[in-house]
């Protein structure tokens, strides 16, 4: 696939087709990776993507327990 490079100020840019944006789930940014004689554009993932699945797995493995009580003796309210 060839894309036209267009002048944007002192820089150059290109446009992705709607199909490419949808297929690779490109949102606001892409990561540029330089390799030997080519450039790889990679969609950036959302930083918290799939956290719900990771937390669910942690819970199933009992990895979500506190190492110590979240209330210390000197913090217990006196009634």
Number of C-alpha atoms within 10 A of each C-alpha: 2 4 10 10 11 11 10 9 7 5 8 10 11 11 10 11 10 9 9 10 13 11 9 10 13 16 12 7 11 13 11 12 10 10 8 5 5 8 10 11 12 14 16 14 13 8 7 7 9 9 10 10 10 11 13 13 13 13 12 10 10 9 11 12 10 7 6 7 8 7 8 8 7 7 8 8 6 5 3
